[in-house]
Amino acid sequence: MKGFLIRLILRMYISTFRHNLVIDEEVVKLASDGKRLVFFCWHNQLALSVGQSNRFKFVSMISRSSDGDILTPLVESFGHAVVRASSSKGASAGVIEMLEYMDKGFHAAMAVDGPKGPKYKAKAGTLYLAKKADCVLVPVICDCTSFFRFGSWDNFIMPKPFAKIDLRLETPIILSDSVEKSVVNKELAEVQNKIMELTRVYSKNII
């Protein structure tokens, strides 16, 4: 009963947000064609990205942290799957569990600089997951007019009630099949440059 009440309150809280959602046409086409997608954003924008939950069924890996404790019921309140893991404990098992969900048709959602940063520094784990599951990467970029900023490593952002949230699902990034370190590092640098470019343009209120 307690869990149900928490989810109900969170759904009511989220319903006050005013979302402006922009989805790249290629994202819609790929999803319609049955292609699985790996949505990725910065860790501090995770709570802002919940607005896409009604559009896509996904599994999200969320850190075992205070930020993760806040975010988990937010995501679960929409009926989506959550895998809890950390860089020091359960990361490999978390990836395996995510792949099992993806085999059932779920898309995936990842914080590309999580779970411990550095802030705004993309890590290769998201790329390896996409390659392993034969998925396409989709950058998720957010902005918000009114929010609380936490004192965590990433300055985690939580929208205030009735906040306006801009949410963009940007042009998909298609990766090679190679898992060679040199290839992955090159693609990671390209992903880093792309998401930082989008962040500077579309996340001006929160960076």
Backbone as CSV, one residue per row, in Angstrom:
resi,resn,N_x,N_y,N_z,CA_x,CA_y,CA_z,C_x,C_y,C_z
1,MET,0.823,-1.207,0.000,0.000,0.000,0.000,0.861,1.262,0.000
2,LYS,1.945,1.246,0.793,2.830,2.409,0.855,3.427,2.708,-0.513
3,GLY,3.908,1.648,-1.200,4.488,1.834,-2.527,3.472,2.388,-3.508
4,PHE,2.238,1.900,-3.410,1.178,2.388,-4.302,0.917,3.869,-4.078
5,LEU,0.864,4.285,-2.824,0.605,5.689,-2.508,1.734,6.586,-2.998
6,ILE,2.977,6.116,-2.843,4.121,6.895,-3.318,4.032,7.096,-4.824
7,ARG,3.724,6.024,-5.545,3.619,6.119,-7.001,2.468,7.029,-7.419
8,LEU,1.361,6.961,-6.686,0.210,7.807,-6.995,0.554,9.278,-6.801
9,ILE,1.221,9.589,-5.700,1.621,10.973,-5.425,2.589,11.473,-6.491
10,LEU,3.528,10.617,-6.875,4.501,11.010,-7.895,3.832,11.238,-9.244
11,ARG,2.866,10.399,-9.596,2.145,10.603,-10.853,1.408,11.935,-10.839
12,MET,0.826,12.281,-9.699,0.132,13.563,-9.578,1.123,14.717,-9.690
13,TYR,2.279,14.553,-9.072,3.337,15.572,-9.131,3.810,15.774,-10.565
14,ILE,4.087,14.682,-11.261,4.567,14.763,-12.642,3.498,15.348,-13.560
15,SER,2.238,15.093,-13.252,1.154,15.594,-14.106,1.072,17.113,-14.111
16,THR,1.712,17.780,-13.148,1.708,19.246,-13.124,2.719,19.837,-14.102
17,PHE,3.669,19.017,-14.570,4.693,19.540,-15.483,4.065,19.900,-16.831
18,ARG,4.608,20.925,-17.448,4.179,21.313,-18.797,5.287,20.901,-19.761
19,HIS,5.047,19.835,-20.496,6.072,19.277,-21.378,5.963,19.824,-22.797
20,ASN,7.100,20.150,-23.337,7.224,20.449,-24.761,8.134,19.379,-25.346
21,LEU,7.540,18.411,-26.024,8.279,17.244,-26.502,8.532,17.342,-28.003
22,VAL,9.807,17.219,-28.378,10.205,17.221,-29.785,10.904,15.897,-30.076
23,ILE,10.396,15.147,-31.048,10.967,13.841,-31.387,11.430,13.855,-32.839
24,ASP,12.683,13.525,-33.051,13.206,13.422,-34.408,12.422,12.354,-35.180
25,GLU,12.102,12.642,-36.429,11.293,11.723,-37.231,11.933,10.343,-37.368
26,GLU,13.252,10.299,-37.396,13.934,9.015,-37.554,13.749,8.133,-36.323
27,VAL,13.623,8.755,-35.140,13.365,7.991,-33.914,12.016,7.287,-34.022
28,VAL,11.017,8.018,-34.471,9.673,7.451,-34.633,9.692,6.312,-35.644
29,LYS,10.382,6.521,-36.748,10.437,5.503,-37.800,11.124,4.234,-37.310
30,LEU,12.264,4.393,-36.650,13.000,3.225,-36.162,12.165,2.428,-35.163
31,ALA,11.512,3.136,-34.238,10.682,2.455,-33.244,9.507,1.743,-33.910
32,SER,8.906,2.387,-34.903,7.777,1.781,-35.621,8.198,0.536,-36.387
33,ASP,9.448,0.533,-36.838,9.984,-0.615,-37.577,10.465,-1.734,-36.654
34,GLY,10.330,-1.528,-35.339,10.713,-2.558,-34.386,12.154,-2.502,-33.928
35,LYS,12.871,-1.440,-34.284,14.262,-1.302,-33.859,14.310,-0.889,-32.398
36,ARG,15.135,-1.571,-31.618,15.294,-1.196,-30.217,16.248,-0.015,-30.102
37,LEU,15.949,0.859,-29.169,16.693,2.100,-29.010,17.296,2.184,-27.615
38,VAL,18.449,2.817,-27.520,19.052,3.136,-26.225,19.025,4.654,-26.079
39,PHE,18.084,5.143,-25.277,18.017,6.568,-24.988,19.087,6.901,-23.949
40,PHE,19.790,8.001,-24.152,20.799,8.368,-23.157,20.790,9.874,-22.920
41,CYS,21.025,10.246,-21.665,21.087,11.653,-21.289,22.126,11.808,-20.188
42,TRP,22.339,13.026,-19.751,23.217,13.260,-18.602,22.510,12.825,-17.326
43,HIS,23.286,12.400,-16.352,22.721,11.896,-15.101,21.849,12.941,-14.413
44,ASN,22.263,14.207,-14.450,21.496,15.223,-13.728,20.185,15.591,-14.425
45,GLN,19.960,15.080,-15.643,18.722,15.359,-16.366,17.735,14.190,-16.337
46,LEU,18.049,13.150,-15.578,17.208,11.954,-15.590,15.765,12.243,-15.182
47,ALA,15.587,13.030,-14.117,14.228,13.317,-13.652,13.446,14.145,-14.662
48,LEU,14.155,14.943,-15.459,13.493,15.748,-16.486,13.023,14.892,-17.654
49,SER,13.703,13.780,-17.880,13.422,12.960,-19.063,12.251,12.011,-18.879
50,VAL,11.656,11.989,-17.686,10.552,11.064,-17.424,9.376,11.324,-18.359
51,GLY,9.280,12.514,-18.923,8.162,12.857,-19.793,8.049,12.010,-21.037
52,GLN,9.122,11.330,-21.423,9.047,10.467,-22.602,8.451,9.103,-22.280
53,SER,8.160,8.853,-20.994,7.775,7.511,-20.564,6.500,6.995,-21.215
54,ASN,5.576,7.893,-21.559,4.324,7.446,-22.164,4.496,7.018,-23.615
55,ARG,5.620,7.352,-24.216,5.835,7.088,-25.637,6.540,5.760,-25.892
56,PHE,7.429,5.380,-24.986,8.256,4.201,-25.205,8.323,3.370,-23.926
57,LYS,8.244,2.057,-24.090,8.416,1.146,-22.958,9.903,0.860,-22.810
58,PHE,10.476,1.185,-21.661,11.917,1.010,-21.536,12.319,0.465,-20.172
59,VAL,13.530,-0.048,-20.123,14.171,-0.447,-18.878,15.320,0.516,-18.636
60,SER,15.442,0.958,-17.404,16.460,1.948,-17.069,17.373,1.417,-15.980
61,MET,18.684,1.610,-16.154,19.626,1.289,-15.095,19.817,2.530,-14.229
62,ILE,19.502,2.402,-12.946,19.566,3.529,-12.025,20.513,3.185,-10.885
63,SER,21.328,4.148,-10.522,22.378,3.916,-9.534,21.803,3.686,-8.141
64,ARG,22.584,2.981,-7.325,22.247,2.792,-5.918,22.757,4.012,-5.148
65,SER,22.018,5.094,-5.238,22.423,6.358,-4.619,21.175,7.084,-4.150
66,SER,21.360,8.200,-3.444,20.201,8.975,-2.993,19.424,9.526,-4.181
67,ASP,20.143,9.950,-5.228,19.467,10.400,-6.445,18.658,9.261,-7.056
68,GLY,19.264,8.059,-7.072,18.584,6.897,-7.618,17.349,6.517,-6.831
69,ASP,17.413,6.706,-5.507,16.258,6.413,-4.660,15.077,7.324,-4.995
70,ILE,15.380,8.553,-5.406,14.329,9.487,-5.806,13.785,9.119,-7.178
71,LEU,14.701,8.789,-8.084,14.321,8.569,-9.476,13.568,7.261,-9.694
72,THR,13.935,6.216,-8.951,13.345,4.892,-9.174,11.820,4.888,-9.104
73,PRO,11.212,5.411,-8.033,9.742,5.414,-8.015,9.127,6.314,-9.081
74,LEU,9.863,7.355,-9.513,9.375,8.198,-10.606,9.199,7.368,-11.874
75,VAL,10.230,6.595,-12.208,10.188,5.768,-13.414,9.161,4.648,-13.258
76,GLU,9.169,3.999,-12.101,8.254,2.881,-11.872,6.798,3.325,-11.856
77,SER,6.553,4.594,-11.524,5.178,5.087,-11.488,4.528,5.062,-12.865
78,PHE,5.343,4.989,-13.920,4.824,4.878,-15.281,4.761,3.426,-15.748
79,GLY,5.096,2.490,-14.865,5.014,1.082,-15.213,6.203,0.547,-15.975
80,HIS,7.311,1.271,-15.955,8.500,0.830,-16.669,9.457,0.102,-15.728
81,ALA,10.406,-0.597,-16.312,11.307,-1.448,-15.535,12.532,-0.673,-15.068
82,VAL,13.021,-1.033,-13.895,14.221,-0.414,-13.328,15.180,-1.500,-12.887
83,VAL,16.440,-1.333,-13.229,17.517,-2.193,-12.754,18.434,-1.325,-11.901
84,ARG,18.628,-1.707,-10.645,19.495,-0.938,-9.753,20.887,-1.562,-9.759
85,ALA,21.893,-0.735,-9.975,23.276,-1.206,-10.012,24.194,-0.038,-9.713
86,SER,25.472,-0.339,-9.520,26.477,0.696,-9.303,27.766,0.266,-9.975
87,SER,28.699,1.200,-10.088,29.968,0.886,-10.743,30.797,-0.090,-9.930
88,SER,30.573,-0.129,-8.618,31.380,-0.983,-7.756,30.693,-2.297,-7.393
89,LYS,29.363,-2.356,-7.579,28.639,-3.560,-7.174,27.439,-3.779,-8.088
90,GLY,27.445,-4.903,-8.772,26.269,-5.294,-9.530,26.167,-4.734,-10.924
91,ALA,27.211,-4.058,-11.427,27.123,-3.445,-12.752,26.966,-4.498,-13.844
92,SER,27.795,-5.546,-13.807,27.723,-6.591,-14.836,26.386,-7.314,-14.794
93,ALA,25.930,-7.629,-13.584,24.632,-8.284,-13.442,23.516,-7.367,-13.923
94,GLY,23.682,-6.057,-13.692,22.690,-5.090,-14.144,22.572,-5.056,-15.651
95,VAL,23.710,-5.116,-16.343,23.706,-5.126,-17.806,23.009,-6.381,-18.321
96,ILE,23.318,-7.523,-17.714,22.685,-8.784,-18.122,21.170,-8.698,-17.950
97,GLU,20.743,-8.129,-16.826,19.303,-7.999,-16.572,18.650,-7.057,-17.586
98,MET,19.347,-5.971,-17.929,18.814,-5.051,-18.936,18.665,-5.738,-20.288
99,LEU,19.663,-6.526,-20.661,19.609,-7.240,-21.938,18.433,-8.217,-21.978
100,GLU,18.123,-8.820,-20.842,16.981,-9.727,-20.777,15.677,-8.975,-21.049
101,TYR,15.550,-7.780,-20.470,14.373,-6.955,-20.749,14.321,-6.561,-22.221
102,MET,15.479,-6.208,-22.770,15.529,-5.760,-24.165,15.187,-6.892,-25.127
103,ASP,15.516,-8.121,-24.747,15.130,-9.280,-25.556,13.608,-9.440,-25.605
104,LYS,12.931,-8.848,-24.617,11.467,-8.911,-24.565,10.824,-7.717,-25.268
105,GLY,11.651,-6.863,-25.883,11.104,-5.748,-26.649,11.211,-4.390,-26.003
106,PHE,11.810,-4.333,-24.817,11.992,-3.044,-24.160,13.096,-2.245,-24.851
107,HIS,12.931,-0.925,-24.884,14.047,-0.043,-25.183,14.834,0.143,-23.885
108,ALA,15.957,0.848,-23.953,16.771,1.079,-22.760,16.972,2.572,-22.546
109,ALA,17.189,2.953,-21.289,17.492,4.343,-20.942,18.696,4.350,-20.013
110,MET,19.686,5.173,-20.350,20.935,5.196,-19.592,21.378,6.633,-19.328
111,ALA,22.076,6.819,-18.216,22.779,8.075,-17.949,24.207,7.891,-18.440
112,VAL,24.576,8.608,-19.473,25.844,8.344,-20.156,27.060,8.725,-19.316
113,ASP,26.873,9.575,-18.296,27.988,9.928,-17.410,27.823,9.321,-16.021
114,GLY,26.847,8.443,-15.839,26.620,7.820,-14.538,27.474,6.581,-14.342
115,PRO,27.447,6.011,-13.118,26.667,6.500,-11.984,27.395,7.511,-11.098
116,LYS,28.696,7.724,-11.320,29.463,8.596,-10.419,30.239,9.696,-11.131
117,GLY,30.011,9.867,-12.424,30.689,10.946,-13.130,32.062,10.567,-13.638
118,PRO,32.865,11.558,-14.006,32.667,12.998,-13.814,31.456,13.531,-14.577
119,LYS,30.927,14.637,-14.065,29.787,15.301,-14.670,30.088,15.694,-16.110
120,TYR,29.143,15.375,-17.000,29.225,15.712,-18.419,30.423,15.061,-19.114
121,LYS,30.781,13.873,-18.654,31.847,13.102,-19.300,31.272,11.747,-19.682
122,ALA,31.013,11.551,-20.968,30.396,10.311,-21.434,31.305,9.114,-21.195
123,LYS,30.684,7.979,-20.843,31.412,6.737,-20.613,31.017,5.699,-21.658
124,ALA,31.887,4.732,-21.809,31.713,3.758,-22.890,30.630,2.719,-22.612
125,GLY,30.185,2.589,-21.370,29.218,1.552,-21.035,27.944,1.606,-21.862
126,THR,27.455,2.815,-22.113,26.241,2.972,-22.916,26.454,2.468,-24.335
127,LEU,27.641,2.728,-24.882,27.950,2.271,-26.239,28.045,0.752,-26.296
128,TYR,28.702,0.154,-25.288,28.831,-1.303,-25.267,27.455,-1.970,-25.168
129,LEU,26.551,-1.392,-24.370,25.201,-1.943,-24.254,24.482,-1.890,-25.599
130,ALA,24.583,-0.746,-26.281,23.926,-0.600,-27.583,24.477,-1.592,-28.600
131,LYS,25.784,-1.785,-28.592,26.405,-2.733,-29.521,25.976,-4.166,-29.196
132,LYS,25.977,-4.500,-27.917,25.625,-5.851,-27.497,24.190,-6.197,-27.887
133,ALA,23.297,-5.215,-27.780,21.881,-5.459,-28.056,21.480,-5.065,-29.474
134,ASP,22.466,-4.673,-30.287,22.201,-4.247,-31.666,21.163,-3.123,-31.699
135,CYS,21.458,-2.076,-30.939,20.542,-0.944,-30.811,21.146,0.329,-31.393
136,VAL,20.287,1.305,-31.572,20.686,2.637,-32.019,20.633,3.585,-30.826
137,LEU,21.611,4.477,-30.719,21.634,5.463,-29.642,20.748,6.654,-29.987
138,VAL,20.022,7.153,-28.979,19.198,8.350,-29.163,19.525,9.358,-28.060
139,PRO,20.137,10.490,-28.396,20.416,11.517,-27.384,19.113,12.140,-26.876
140,VAL,19.015,12.287,-25.562,17.865,12.933,-24.931,18.363,14.203,-24.249
141,ILE,17.853,15.336,-24.678,18.308,16.627,-24.178,17.139,17.346,-23.518
142,CYS,17.364,17.875,-22.324,16.286,18.494,-21.555,16.647,19.911,-21.121
143,ASP,15.606,20.672,-20.836,15.764,21.976,-20.210,14.551,22.209,-19.319
144,CYS,14.674,23.140,-18.385,13.618,23.348,-17.403,13.653,24.795,-16.918
145,THR,12.479,25.359,-16.670,12.404,26.754,-16.249,12.465,26.927,-14.739
146,SER,12.077,25.902,-13.992,11.996,26.025,-12.537,12.348,24.682,-11.910
147,PHE,13.375,24.669,-11.071,13.863,23.379,-10.576,14.643,23.531,-9.276
148,PHE,14.770,22.405,-8.577,15.661,22.287,-7.428,16.970,21.686,-7.923
149,ARG,18.090,22.181,-7.410,19.388,21.626,-7.793,20.038,21.015,-6.546
150,PHE,20.342,19.733,-6.602,20.907,19.019,-5.463,22.419,19.251,-5.372
151,GLY,22.980,18.933,-4.222,24.414,19.103,-4.011,25.221,17.858,-4.309
152,SER,24.696,16.981,-5.151,25.386,15.742,-5.512,26.470,16.019,-6.543
153,TRP,27.229,14.975,-6.912,28.358,15.152,-7.837,27.937,15.757,-9.174
154,ASP,26.702,15.491,-9.583,26.225,15.972,-10.886,25.289,17.166,-10.777
155,ASN,25.080,17.660,-9.518,24.085,18.724,-9.299,22.727,18.311,-9.868
156,PHE,22.261,17.156,-9.395,21.020,16.543,-9.873,19.866,17.543,-9.859
157,ILE,19.053,17.526,-10.910,17.990,18.508,-11.105,16.626,17.848,-10.946
158,MET,15.790,18.452,-10.109,14.421,17.988,-9.917,13.467,19.136,-10.242
159,PRO,12.571,18.953,-11.200,11.645,20.031,-11.556,10.727,20.396,-10.390
160,LYS,10.430,21.676,-10.272,9.439,22.116,-9.307,8.044,21.883,-9.890
161,PRO,7.029,21.795,-9.037,5.669,21.634,-9.557,5.327,22.726,-10.567
162,PHE,4.652,22.329,-11.629,4.196,23.218,-12.697,5.338,23.777,-13.545
163,ALA,6.504,23.173,-13.445,7.638,23.615,-14.262,7.389,23.301,-15.733
164,LYS,7.960,24.124,-16.601,7.943,23.845,-18.033,9.204,23.076,-18.384
165,ILE,9.032,21.928,-19.028,10.162,21.073,-19.382,10.218,20.902,-20.899
166,ASP,11.349,21.247,-21.466,11.596,20.977,-22.881,12.352,19.660,-22.987
167,LEU,11.844,18.750,-23.771,12.430,17.416,-23.904,12.595,17.092,-25.383
168,ARG,13.826,16.806,-25.772,14.124,16.546,-27.176,14.735,15.157,-27.332
169,LEU,14.139,14.344,-28.199,14.720,13.065,-28.590,15.374,13.307,-29.938
170,GLU,16.695,13.412,-29.929,17.433,13.920,-31.078,17.764,12.828,-32.104
171,THR,18.416,13.247,-33.180,18.752,12.357,-34.290,19.522,11.131,-33.807
172,PRO,19.086,9.932,-34.154,19.761,8.706,-33.708,21.212,8.638,-34.171
173,ILE,22.014,7.967,-33.357,23.426,7.746,-33.658,23.620,6.252,-33.906
174,ILE,24.053,5.907,-35.096,24.265,4.501,-35.450,25.730,4.146,-35.243
175,LEU,25.965,3.133,-34.441,27.321,2.698,-34.119,27.752,1.550,-35.020
176,SER,29.046,1.337,-35.087,29.569,0.165,-35.790,29.370,-1.084,-34.931
177,ASP,29.623,-2.241,-35.504,29.528,-3.494,-34.751,30.773,-3.758,-33.911
178,SER,31.847,-3.043,-34.187,33.135,-3.328,-33.562,33.151,-2.974,-32.077
179,VAL,33.788,-3.854,-31.290,34.021,-3.565,-29.881,35.515,-3.382,-29.611
180,GLU,36.301,-3.214,-30.685,37.717,-2.898,-30.519,37.847,-1.584,-29.755
181,LYS,38.768,-1.551,-28.807,38.891,-0.395,-27.925,39.115,0.894,-28.694
182,SER,39.957,0.848,-29.724,40.252,2.057,-30.490,39.009,2.582,-31.206
183,VAL,38.195,1.657,-31.715,36.964,2.050,-32.412,35.958,2.632,-31.427
184,VAL,35.783,1.948,-30.293,34.840,2.419,-29.279,35.253,3.793,-28.760
185,ASN,36.544,3.987,-28.522,37.023,5.281,-28.029,36.749,6.395,-29.039
186,LYS,36.919,6.092,-30.312,36.638,7.084,-31.359,35.149,7.433,-31.383
187,GLU,34.305,6.409,-31.313,32.864,6.648,-31.309,32.433,7.371,-30.033
188,LEU,33.065,7.032,-28.910,32.747,7.692,-27.647,33.060,9.181,-27.723
189,ALA,34.184,9.524,-28.328,34.547,10.935,-28.490,33.516,11.659,-29.352
190,GLU,33.026,10.983,-30.375,32.009,11.578,-31.246,30.695,11.781,-30.490
191,VAL,30.322,10.792,-29.665,29.113,10.910,-28.850,29.262,12.053,-27.849
192,GLN,30.424,12.131,-27.202,30.692,13.206,-26.245,30.534,14.576,-26.908
193,ASN,31.146,14.751,-28.052,31.073,16.036,-28.750,29.640,16.371,-29.158
194,LYS,28.912,15.352,-29.624,27.548,15.576,-30.084,26.626,15.974,-28.945
195,ILE,26.671,15.240,-27.833,25.740,15.539,-26.745,26.102,16.851,-26.053
196,MET,27.391,17.195,-25.999,27.777,18.484,-25.422,27.310,19.630,-26.312
197,GLU,27.412,19.443,-27.615,26.925,20.463,-28.552,25.424,20.683,-28.370
198,LEU,24.667,19.591,-28.270,23.224,19.691,-28.073,22.890,20.307,-26.719
199,THR,23.662,19.959,-25.694,23.433,20.493,-24.352,23.615,22.003,-24.326
200,ARG,24.666,22.481,-24.956,24.927,23.932,-24.982,23.812,24.689,-25.698
201,VAL,23.219,24.062,-26.695,22.167,24.724,-27.474,20.809,24.654,-26.778
202,TYR,20.463,23.480,-26.222,19.101,23.240,-25.764,18.926,23.133,-24.245
203,SER,20.006,23.156,-23.468,19.883,23.043,-22.002,20.436,24.280,-21.310
204,LYS,20.171,25.430,-21.871,20.805,26.666,-21.403,20.417,27.053,-19.982
205,ASN,19.225,26.669,-19.532,18.781,27.057,-18.191,19.418,26.231,-17.085
206,ILE,19.927,25.044,-17.427,20.344,24.129,-16.361,21.824,23.768,-16.370
207,ILE,22.569,24.105,-17.425,23.990,23.744,-17.434,24.797,24.756,-16.630
